[in-house]
Amino acid sequence: MLSSLRRSAVALGVSLLLVPALASCPALGEPAAHPLASAHGAPRLHRYPVAPAAESVRPFSQLAVGVKFSTLGAGVELATPLSGHFNLRVGGNFFQYTDHLTTNGIHYAAALDFSSAQASIDWFPWGRSFHLSPGALVYSGNRILANGSVPGGTSFTINGNDYVSDPADPVGGSARIDLAHAAPMLTFGWGNLIPRKPGHFIVPFEMGFAYMGDPKVGLNFGGSVCDAQQLGCQSVQSDPTFQSDVAAEKAKIQNDANYARFYPILSLGFAYRF
């Protein structure tokens, strides 16, 4: 009996000693206190910023309108997104210029007449301002026109040979250079008309080329020509020497015009995204 009481007393004493120790230990499944915890409270946890999710872009969900000045003329263009990295862009260009000049004794009234419509897909490979833009001139009425005249009794030169315009039937002529009516094009530049970040105003710049092929050249004359003494006059249509010189002159113009085969495109504009 006495031994049982001793064992009970010892067990009770051990229990009383263990209770405070167990109370200071973390419960099973709970995280242990931070080793740097102080009497002032729990330690601060470091919070790292999380990048916001990229804004999803629905096709045709936005619209931008721009004006530009380029080697194709003054233009207006519209743009709309297709996806996060692609835009569709369409536009038109227009330019006219007239002048009067005299060359080789022939008086010309010349006109530069440019009008075109284009469509491009703008690809932003890095999702920023830089873009590559394959596209096409879906319509091109770009051309140079000139009407020439030589007053009767005055001399003029064709292919290095001199002629005199018949006073009774003065020489007149026309020349034209027509660029292709449609052409593929490739440009690159900076400026997204539909920016993927807040903002409405954009200043786009791009450069590239349109493949026009060989321009079509026309050169025709009418009237009559005479020799230096204004004798022996005959129609230019029936003068084989004159026609040969016209053909040679046309070949020279064609050779010069072929430099426009890869027509350069340089453009600077201003746009607003709605």
PATOR-387861 format. One record per atom (N, C-alpha, C): chain; atom name; x, y, z. Coordinates in steps of 0.001 Angstrom, whole numbers, plus 500000, padded with zeros to 6 digits. Example, Ala and Ser with C-alpha at 12.3 -4.5 7.8 and 13.67 -1.06 7.14 Angstrom:
# residues 2
A,N,513190,494310,507800
A,CA,512300,495500,507800
A,C,513200,496700,507800
A,N,512850,497750,507080
A,CA,513670,498940,507140
A,C,512900,500030,507870
# end
This chain:
# residues 274
A,N,500837,498810,500000
A,CA,500000,500000,500000
A,C,500874,501242,500000
A,N,501856,501227,500859
A,CA,502777,502363,500941
A,C,503563,502535,499656
A,N,503969,501408,499058
A,CA,504717,501494,497779
A,C,503849,502043,496660
A,N,502548,501717,496656
A,CA,501638,502243,495623
A,C,501493,503739,495757
A,N,501411,504224,496986
A,CA,501302,505667,497181
A,C,502555,506381,496711
A,N,503738,505758,496936
A,CA,504981,506383,496474
A,C,505013,506503,494938
A,N,504590,505368,494275
A,CA,504606,505403,492794
A,C,503646,506473,492270
A,N,502472,506631,492872
A,CA,501508,507645,492429
A,C,502062,509047,492626
A,N,502737,509238,493749
A,CA,503312,510564,494014
A,C,504398,510906,493002
A,N,505247,509907,492669
A,CA,506311,510147,491681
A,C,505716,510480,490312
A,N,504672,509715,489895
A,CA,504042,509963,488586
A,C,503432,511338,488529
A,N,502780,511760,489615
A,CA,502176,513088,489652
A,C,503229,514168,489559
A,N,504345,513959,490244
A,CA,505423,514957,490183
A,C,506006,515081,488799
A,N,506217,513935,488129
A,CA,506741,513985,486751
A,C,505774,514710,485831
A,N,504466,514448,485992
A,CA,503464,515107,485154
A,C,503490,516608,485347
A,N,503600,517045,486586
A,CA,503640,518483,486855
A,C,504870,519150,486254
A,N,505988,518409,486183
A,CA,507203,518968,485580
A,C,507116,519035,484059
A,N,506418,518086,483419
A,CA,506364,518035,481950
A,C,505347,518992,481353
A,N,504281,519326,482088
A,CA,503224,520169,481513
A,C,503750,521512,481028
A,N,504549,522251,481821
A,CA,505064,523548,481310
A,C,505951,523388,480085
A,N,506768,522328,480066
A,CA,507656,522110,478913
A,C,506871,521827,477651
A,N,505827,520987,477772
A,CA,505014,520668,476590
A,C,504227,521873,476110
A,N,503805,522712,477058
A,CA,503033,523898,476656
A,C,503857,524851,475826
A,N,505173,524887,476019
A,CA,506041,525801,475265
A,C,506407,525271,473897
A,N,506114,523989,473584
A,CA,506445,523392,472279
A,C,505310,523624,471306
A,N,505613,523786,469969
A,CA,504551,523953,468974
A,C,503726,522701,468868
A,N,502445,522893,468608
A,CA,501549,521751,468440
A,C,501924,520989,467195
A,N,501569,519727,467172
A,CA,501866,518876,466017
A,C,501179,519434,464782
A,N,501913,519608,463712
A,CA,501342,520123,462453
A,C,501387,521623,462346
A,N,501777,522357,463383
A,CA,501876,523807,463324
A,C,503316,524207,463076
A,N,503567,525275,462318
A,CA,504938,525696,462042
A,C,505611,526217,463280
A,N,506889,525922,463355
A,CA,507659,526403,464501
A,C,507861,527894,464394
A,N,508035,528531,465534
A,CA,508255,529978,465550
A,C,509550,530305,464844
A,N,509573,531478,464124
A,CA,510762,531917,463411
A,C,511896,532121,464399
A,N,513082,531667,464076
A,CA,514196,531800,465032
A,C,514519,533229,465382
A,N,514103,534209,464514
A,CA,514406,535609,464791
A,C,513246,536316,465467
A,N,512212,535490,465890
A,CA,511049,536104,466532
A,C,511482,536800,467814
A,N,510851,537935,468080
A,CA,511173,538700,469283
A,C,509916,538945,470075
A,N,510105,539588,471191
A,CA,508961,539869,472049
A,C,508008,540856,471417
A,N,508440,541507,470317
A,CA,507593,542516,469681
A,C,506596,541897,468725
A,N,506648,540600,468489
A,CA,505664,539974,467618
A,C,506311,539049,466612
A,N,505466,538509,465702
A,CA,505940,537551,464702
A,C,506823,538258,463689
A,N,507749,537553,463075
A,CA,508631,538175,462070
A,C,507855,538554,460821
A,N,508352,539600,460116
A,CA,507719,540033,458867
A,C,508077,539083,457728
A,N,507098,538783,456898
A,CA,507327,537916,455744
A,C,507617,538783,454532
A,N,508607,538393,453707
A,CA,508939,539141,452488
A,C,507913,538827,451412
A,N,507350,539889,450814
A,CA,506377,539702,449736
A,C,507011,540178,448430
A,N,507018,539314,447441
A,CA,507609,539648,446149
A,C,506501,539995,445169
A,N,506684,541105,444392
A,CA,505625,541496,443452
A,C,505443,540450,442362
A,N,504212,540259,441983
A,CA,503875,539307,440920
A,C,503471,540093,439683
A,N,504098,539797,438534
A,CA,503791,540513,437296
A,C,502339,540277,436920
A,N,501639,541346,436503
A,CA,500246,541170,436113
A,C,500148,540314,434861
A,N,499081,539600,434744
A,CA,498874,538758,433562
A,C,498728,539635,432334
A,N,499266,539180,431206
A,CA,499191,539945,429962
A,C,497740,540162,429563
A,N,497467,541390,429107
A,CA,496114,541730,428695
A,C,495747,540938,427443
A,N,494630,540276,427498
A,CA,494189,539525,426326
A,C,493642,540505,425300
A,N,493922,540248,424033
A,CA,493498,541129,422954
A,C,492560,540354,422046
A,N,491344,540836,421939
A,CA,490373,540186,421068
A,C,490482,540785,419670
A,N,490356,539972,418621
A,CA,490424,540486,417249
A,C,489364,541563,417011
A,N,489785,542635,416350
A,CA,488907,543731,415946
A,C,488247,544429,417146
A,N,488858,544329,418319
A,CA,488267,544922,419514
A,C,488610,546397,419673
A,N,489601,546899,418927
A,CA,490009,548294,419035
A,C,490243,548858,417636
A,N,490364,550180,417580
A,CA,490568,550851,416296
A,C,491493,552040,416490
A,N,492394,552222,415526
A,CA,493277,553390,415512
A,C,493211,554037,414139
A,N,493295,555349,414119
A,CA,493280,556122,412874
A,C,494543,556966,412834
A,N,495200,556994,411676
A,CA,496434,557753,411566
A,C,496551,558485,410247
A,N,497396,559488,410237
A,CA,497778,560184,409009
A,C,499284,560032,408864
A,N,499760,560069,407624
A,CA,501191,559872,407400
A,C,501620,560593,406137
A,N,502923,560764,406026
A,CA,503542,561331,404837
A,C,504661,560376,404427
A,N,504615,559929,403186
A,CA,505561,558910,402750
A,C,505940,559134,401300
A,N,506831,558289,400813
A,CA,507233,558353,399411
A,C,506124,557887,398481
A,N,505008,557423,399034
A,CA,503824,557103,398237
A,C,502823,558252,398244
A,N,503105,559295,399023
A,CA,502214,560433,399111
A,C,501682,560623,400515
A,N,500766,561573,400664
A,CA,500084,561760,401939
A,C,499028,560677,402074
A,N,498869,560170,403303
A,CA,497968,559038,403446
A,C,497188,559029,404738
A,N,496173,558173,404753
A,CA,495357,557894,405926
A,C,495348,556389,406111
A,N,495409,555923,407367
A,CA,495392,554489,407604
A,C,494591,554142,408846
A,N,494069,552910,408857
A,CA,493313,552360,409971
A,C,494002,551090,410432
A,N,493939,550824,411733
A,CA,494544,549608,412273
A,C,493626,549006,413322
A,N,493656,547676,413415
A,CA,492891,546951,414420
A,C,493676,545711,414821
A,N,493575,545258,416065
A,CA,494362,544092,416475
A,C,493773,542787,415951
A,N,494651,541828,415699
A,CA,494244,540467,415369
A,C,494539,539520,416524
A,N,495630,539785,417246
A,CA,496016,539004,418420
A,C,497016,539832,419211
A,N,497641,539221,420207
A,CA,498577,539962,421032
A,C,499788,540480,420286
A,N,500176,539830,419186
A,CA,501385,540212,418453
A,C,501110,540626,417007
A,N,499856,540713,416586
A,CA,499545,541015,415191
A,C,498453,542074,415101
A,N,498651,543011,414151
A,CA,497639,544000,413788
A,C,497339,543895,412298
A,N,496142,544282,411925
A,CA,495781,544476,410521
A,C,495749,545972,410265
A,N,496405,546396,409177
A,CA,496485,547830,408864
A,C,496158,548051,407396
A,N,495257,548975,407111
A,CA,494898,549316,405739
A,C,494970,550831,405594
A,N,495190,551294,404363
A,CA,495287,552730,404160
A,C,495308,553109,402695
A,N,495314,554401,402462
A,CA,495382,554937,401115
A,C,496357,556095,401056
A,N,496914,556338,399864
A,CA,497921,557386,399670
A,C,497570,558202,398432
A,N,497921,559483,398464
A,CA,497593,560358,397340
A,C,498614,561488,397263
A,N,499028,561789,396025
A,CA,499954,562907,395825
A,C,499895,563346,394368
A,N,499869,564654,394148
A,CA,499905,565215,392799
A,C,500849,566410,392768
A,N,501575,566496,391654
A,CA,502488,567622,391473
A,C,502609,567887,389978
A,N,502525,569148,389592
A,CA,502650,569521,388184
A,C,503768,570541,388022
A,N,504372,570532,386846
A,CA,505467,571459,386575
A,C,505607,571618,385068
A,N,506263,572695,384679
A,CA,506579,572941,383269
A,C,508096,573010,383128
A,N,508615,572337,382142
A,CA,510056,572333,381926
A,C,510352,572186,380447
A,N,511562,572582,380090
A,CA,512024,572475,378709
A,C,513325,571697,378694
A,N,513380,570672,377878
A,CA,514599,569884,377743
A,C,514805,569510,376287
A,N,516010,569727,375804
A,CA,516372,569442,374410
A,C,515464,570160,373419
A,N,514997,571366,373805
A,CA,514167,572164,372913
A,C,512697,571795,372927
A,N,512298,570814,373732
A,CA,510900,570385,373809
A,C,510304,570910,375113
A,N,509172,571605,375005
A,CA,508491,572150,376172
A,C,507508,571101,376712
A,N,507662,570765,377991
A,CA,506824,569733,378605
A,C,505955,570330,379710
A,N,504703,569884,379755
A,CA,503829,570085,380908
A,C,503729,568722,381579
A,N,504400,568587,382724
A,CA,504530,567273,383361
A,C,503693,567200,384635
A,N,503254,565997,384957
A,CA,502455,565771,386164
A,C,502889,564471,386827
A,N,503085,564550,388131
A,CA,503333,563366,388951
A,C,502013,563033,389631
A,N,501443,561893,389305
A,CA,500104,561525,389768
A,C,500185,560198,390518
A,N,500126,560272,391852
A,CA,500239,559075,392690
A,C,498932,558844,393446
A,N,498422,557636,393385
A,CA,497286,557217,394209
A,C,497395,555714,394406
A,N,497185,555258,395635
A,CA,497336,553830,395916
A,C,496564,553455,397171
A,N,496278,552163,397293
A,CA,495665,551594,398492
A,C,496516,550413,398927
A,N,496683,550256,400226
A,CA,497572,549215,400717
A,C,496978,548493,401917
A,N,497472,547285,402163
A,CA,497074,546490,403323
A,C,498307,545769,403844
A,N,498454,545724,405170
A,CA,499633,545105,405781
A,C,499232,544354,407043
A,N,500026,543350,407365
A,CA,499942,542666,408651
A,C,501164,543081,409458
A,N,500933,543770,410566
A,CA,502034,544191,411435
A,C,502309,543090,412460
A,N,503520,542582,412448
A,CA,503936,541542,413402
A,C,504923,542143,414381
A,N,504620,542059,415666
A,CA,505475,542575,416734
A,C,506128,541379,417433
A,N,507301,540947,416943
A,CA,507887,539693,417441
A,C,508206,539712,418927
A,N,508512,540886,419484
A,CA,508852,540973,420904
A,C,507755,541664,421717
A,N,506619,541889,421079
A,CA,505514,542517,421779
A,C,505739,543967,422126
A,N,506680,544601,421462
A,CA,506980,546003,421750
A,C,506717,546862,420516
A,N,507487,547912,420336
A,CA,507232,548876,419270
A,C,507694,548388,417901
A,N,508798,547631,417859
A,CA,509355,547201,416575
A,C,508412,546214,415888
A,N,508270,546383,414560
A,CA,507389,545479,413819
A,C,507934,545190,412426
A,N,507599,544028,411922
A,CA,507802,543631,410533
A,C,506433,543570,409878
A,N,506331,544100,408652
A,CA,505011,544244,408038
A,C,505002,543792,406586
A,N,504733,542521,406316
A,CA,504477,542107,404939
A,C,503111,542629,404507
A,N,503013,542997,403244
A,CA,501746,543536,402766
A,C,501746,543684,401263
A,N,500847,544529,400769
A,CA,500719,544709,399319
A,C,500075,546049,399019
A,N,500475,546608,397892
A,CA,499703,547685,397288
A,C,498603,546996,396494
A,N,497406,546976,397041
A,CA,496321,546266,396367
A,C,495799,547053,395170
A,N,496094,548336,395149
A,CA,495798,549170,393978
A,C,496882,550223,393865
A,N,497355,550452,392659
A,CA,498356,551490,392428
A,C,498073,552177,391096
A,N,497831,553476,391176
A,CA,497680,554279,389969
A,C,498834,555255,389826
A,N,500000,554884,390322
A,CA,501162,555773,390312
A,C,501722,555904,388900
A,N,501867,557129,388453
A,CA,502343,557352,387089
A,C,502906,558762,386940
A,N,503687,558929,385894
A,CA,504230,560231,385509
A,C,503779,560500,384082
A,N,503179,561658,383858
A,CA,502659,562027,382544
A,C,503318,563318,382078
A,N,503510,563430,380780
A,CA,504076,564662,380215
A,C,503568,564843,378792
A,N,503134,566047,378498
A,CA,502767,566423,377133
A,C,503774,567449,376636
A,N,504349,567189,375450
A,CA,505392,568056,374919
A,C,504980,568744,373630
A,N,505608,569867,373381
A,CA,505352,570608,372142
A,C,506614,571343,371721
A,N,506758,571507,370403
A,CA,507891,572243,369841
A,C,507325,573294,368891
A,N,507466,574584,369203
A,CA,506942,575617,368303
A,C,507506,575466,366891
A,N,506677,575752,365884
A,CA,507120,575646,364498
A,C,508321,576524,364213
A,N,509265,575992,363452
A,CA,510449,576736,363065
A,C,511570,576669,364084
A,N,511370,576005,365223
A,CA,512432,575882,366224
A,C,513012,574473,366192
A,N,514250,574380,366623
A,CA,514933,573084,366581
A,C,514825,572368,367925
A,N,514961,571063,367882
A,CA,514950,570242,369090
A,C,515814,569014,368835
A,N,516115,568302,369891
A,CA,517044,567178,369789
A,C,516401,565901,370311
A,N,516540,564837,369526
A,CA,516093,563502,369929
A,C,517259,562548,369730
A,N,517676,561884,370802
A,CA,518766,560904,370738
A,C,520047,561496,370151
A,N,520304,562770,370452
A,CA,521523,563411,369979
A,C,521439,563967,368576
A,N,520328,563792,367880
A,CA,520164,564303,366515
A,C,519195,565477,366519
A,N,519531,566509,365724
A,CA,518739,567733,365685
A,C,517700,567680,364575
A,N,516525,568258,364895
A,CA,515429,568363,363934
A,C,514820,569747,364071
A,N,514067,570157,363036
A,CA,513345,571430,363061
A,C,511858,571129,362945
A,N,511090,571719,363855
A,CA,509646,571518,363840
A,C,509032,572269,362662
A,N,508187,571596,361900
A,CA,507559,572174,360709
A,C,506627,573316,361116
A,N,506841,574543,360588
A,CA,505949,575658,360935
A,C,504493,575373,360573
A,N,504276,574602,359516
A,CA,502909,574302,359097
A,C,502299,573142,359885
A,N,503108,572327,360502
A,CA,502629,571156,361258
A,C,503583,570898,362429
A,N,503508,571751,363455
A,CA,504480,571664,364557
A,C,504467,570287,365233
A,N,505612,569953,365765
A,CA,505772,568660,366443
A,C,505172,568729,367850
A,N,504459,567689,368202
A,CA,503931,567529,369562
A,C,504139,566088,370001
A,N,504120,565860,371267
A,CA,504339,564491,371731
A,C,503835,564269,373144
A,N,503929,563045,373577
A,CA,503525,562682,374935
A,C,504453,561594,375460
A,N,504645,561607,376750
A,CA,505464,560586,377408
A,C,504779,560198,378705
A,N,504954,558948,379104
A,CA,504375,558495,380360
A,C,505166,557326,380922
A,N,505163,557234,382229
A,CA,505757,556100,382946
A,C,504705,555596,383921
A,N,504298,554355,383757
A,CA,503289,553745,384624
A,C,503931,552676,385492
A,N,503742,552795,386799
A,CA,504192,551749,387708
A,C,503135,550648,387791
A,N,503495,549523,388384
A,CA,502591,548373,388451
A,C,501290,548746,389163
A,N,500182,548126,388727
A,CA,498873,548416,389320
A,C,498673,547708,390658
A,N,499529,546754,390983
A,CA,499514,546082,392290
A,C,500924,545570,392542
A,N,501310,545506,393805
A,CA,502690,545112,394103
A,C,502805,544603,395531
A,N,503598,543544,395746
A,CA,503900,543126,397121
A,C,504842,544127,397767
A,N,504777,544221,399077
A,CA,505635,545162,399779
A,C,506067,544566,401118
A,N,507187,545055,401611
A,CA,507717,544617,402902
A,C,508329,545825,403593
A,N,507886,546082,404802
A,CA,508417,547209,405564
A,C,508744,546760,406988
A,N,509512,547576,407663
A,CA,509757,547385,409091
A,C,509834,548763,409730
A,N,509586,548823,411017
A,CA,509624,550130,411655
A,C,509312,550048,413132
A,N,508967,551202,413683
A,CA,508703,551332,415108
A,C,507414,552111,415297
A,N,506610,551664,416241
A,CA,505348,552322,416535
A,C,504181,551378,416327
A,N,503440,551113,417404
A,CA,502281,550226,417351
A,C,501025,551079,417385
A,N,500234,551067,416310
A,CA,499024,551870,416265
A,C,497991,551410,417287
A,N,498107,550152,417736
A,CA,497250,549634,418805
A,C,498167,549236,419961
A,N,498646,550194,420760
A,CA,499595,549852,421826
A,C,498965,548914,422845
A,N,499785,547965,423346
A,CA,499306,547005,424341
A,C,499508,547533,425762
A,N,499519,548841,425892
A,CA,499637,549484,427195
A,C,498836,550776,427140
A,N,498549,551395,428281
A,CA,497752,552626,428269
A,C,498386,553698,427390
A,N,497562,554421,426682
A,CA,498044,555482,425804
A,C,497209,555545,424545
A,N,497150,556722,423951
A,CA,496314,556910,422771
A,C,497080,557466,421577
A,N,498168,558192,421803
A,CA,498872,558856,420716
A,C,500132,558085,420343
A,N,500340,557901,419045
A,CA,501477,557134,418542
A,C,502102,557891,417374
A,N,503427,557837,417269
A,CA,504155,558422,416137
A,C,504891,557278,415437
A,N,504265,556651,414437
A,CA,504898,555503,413777
A,C,505880,555929,412691
A,N,506925,555135,412541
A,CA,507923,555337,411489
A,C,508233,553980,410869
A,N,508338,553938,409544
A,CA,508694,552680,408897
A,C,509408,552929,407574
A,N,510110,551899,407123
A,CA,510808,551948,405851
A,C,510770,550560,405225
A,N,511016,550526,403928
A,CA,510997,549242,403228
A,C,510914,549470,401731
A,N,510216,548574,401037
A,CA,510114,548702,399583
A,C,508865,547984,399086
A,N,508449,548366,397891
A,CA,507403,547661,397152
A,C,508019,547195,395841
A,N,507790,545937,395502
A,CA,508359,545415,394260
A,C,507394,545730,393121
A,N,507769,546714,392294
A,CA,506921,547192,391215
A,C,507168,546477,389890
A,N,508277,545782,389768
A,CA,508633,545251,388460
A,C,509097,546382,387555
A,N,509270,546096,386294
A,CA,509717,547131,385354
A,C,508556,548046,384982
A,N,508706,549355,385165
A,CA,507645,550281,384766
A,C,507405,550229,383257
A,N,506207,550625,382863
A,CA,505869,550709,381443
A,C,506113,552136,380960
A,N,506886,552251,379897
A,CA,507261,553558,379360
A,C,506616,553750,377996
A,N,506048,554923,377792
A,CA,505486,555283,376496
A,C,506071,556601,376011
A,N,506391,556694,374732
A,CA,506931,557924,374140
A,C,506458,558002,372698
A,N,505682,559031,372381
A,CA,505110,559167,371038
A,C,505196,560622,370579
A,N,505389,560779,369278
A,CA,505441,562108,368669
A,C,504537,562144,367449
A,N,504039,563351,367174
A,CA,503263,563608,365971
A,C,503716,564910,365342
A,N,503175,565246,364192
A,CA,503579,566446,363473
A,C,504592,566118,362400
A,N,505288,567149,361951
A,CA,506261,566974,360871
A,C,507571,567653,361240
A,N,508643,567130,360681
A,CA,509971,567695,360907
A,C,510596,568050,359563
A,N,511515,569028,359638
A,CA,512194,569490,358437
A,C,513703,569429,358653
A,N,514436,569624,357570
A,CA,515883,569719,357711
A,C,516233,571115,358219
A,N,517541,571401,358352
A,CA,517974,572663,358940
A,C,517512,573867,358129
A,N,517330,573697,356816
A,CA,516884,574799,355965
A,C,515361,574863,355874
A,N,514693,574026,356700
A,CA,513238,573907,356714
A,C,512699,573509,355352
A,N,513460,572647,354703
A,CA,513046,572075,353428
A,C,512898,570563,353597
A,N,512229,569954,352682
A,CA,512079,568504,352747
A,C,511367,568051,354003
A,N,510315,568758,354392
A,CA,509574,568392,355600
A,C,508736,567139,355354
A,N,508611,566311,356392
A,CA,507770,565117,356297
A,C,507262,564736,357684
A,N,506207,563953,357685
A,CA,505604,563521,358939
A,C,506594,562676,359740
A,N,506571,562858,361043
A,CA,507471,562066,361882
A,C,507112,560582,361819
A,N,505861,560285,361509
A,CA,505449,558889,361437
A,C,506061,558166,360244
A,N,506387,558913,359197
A,CA,506950,558287,357993
A,C,508449,558505,357850
A,N,509061,559116,358861
A,CA,510502,559364,358821
A,C,511208,558262,359614
A,N,511868,557308,358935
A,CA,512488,556183,359646
A,C,513614,556621,360584
A,N,514351,557665,360207
A,CA,515436,558128,361078
A,C,514877,558685,362376
A,N,513819,559481,362245
A,CA,513193,560047,363441
A,C,512632,558936,364330
A,N,511961,557965,363748
A,CA,511390,556862,364531
A,C,512477,556044,365227
A,N,513613,555886,364556
A,CA,514728,555170,365175
A,C,515266,555937,366385
A,N,515330,557276,366242
A,CA,515797,558086,367366
A,C,514796,558066,368523
A,N,513510,558050,368213
A,CA,512491,557969,369265
A,C,512608,556643,370013
A,N,512824,555543,369281
A,CA,512973,554233,369919
A,C,514198,554202,370833
A,N,515297,554826,370390
A,CA,516503,554859,371217
A,C,516285,555712,372465
A,N,515580,556826,372320
A,CA,515290,557691,373465
A,C,514375,556976,374467
A,N,513419,556246,373941
A,CA,512513,555489,374811
A,C,513271,554428,375607
A,N,514243,553779,374957
A,CA,515049,552761,375647
A,C,515852,553386,376792
A,N,516349,554605,376588
A,CA,517081,555286,377658
A,C,516164,555575,378849
A,N,514958,556050,378548
A,CA,514009,556347,379624
A,C,513641,555067,380364
A,N,513446,553984,379613
A,CA,513104,552710,380235
A,C,514214,552236,381168
A,N,515448,552385,380726
A,CA,516577,551965,381549
A,C,516637,552754,382858
A,N,516367,554062,382781
A,CA,516361,554881,383997
A,C,515177,554527,384898
A,N,514016,554283,384292
A,CA,512818,553981,385081
A,C,512919,552646,385794
A,N,513721,551730,385270
A,CA,513846,550410,385895
A,C,514450,550470,387298
A,N,515070,551603,387645
A,CA,515581,551745,389008
A,C,514450,551779,390034
A,N,513227,552050,389573
A,CA,512074,552062,390476
A,C,511470,550675,390637
A,N,512154,549651,390136
A,CA,511645,548274,390263
A,C,511387,547942,391733
A,N,512366,548227,392585
A,CA,512178,548114,394031
A,C,511920,549530,394550
A,N,510651,549891,394595
A,CA,510310,551269,394941
A,C,510498,551487,396446
A,N,511329,552463,396846
A,CA,511603,552670,398280
A,C,510405,553285,399000
A,N,510177,552823,400209
A,CA,509096,553347,401043
A,C,509699,553898,402332
A,N,509386,555137,402605
A,CA,509823,555807,403833
A,C,508621,556581,404354
A,N,508236,556352,405591
A,CA,506979,556906,406090
A,C,507113,557379,407535
A,N,506477,558513,407829
A,CA,506390,559046,409186
A,C,504965,559538,409392
A,N,504368,559181,410524
A,CA,502973,559542,410718
A,C,502618,559873,412152
A,N,501317,560038,412361
A,CA,500751,560331,413672
A,C,499419,559608,413755
A,N,499182,558896,414852
A,CA,497964,558093,414971
A,C,497351,558249,416353
A,N,496051,557935,416410
A,CA,495313,557973,417675
A,C,494554,556672,417839
A,N,494735,556027,418994
A,CA,494027,554781,419298
A,C,492786,555107,420131
A,N,491622,554680,419653
A,CA,490379,554934,420380
A,C,490206,553920,421517
# end
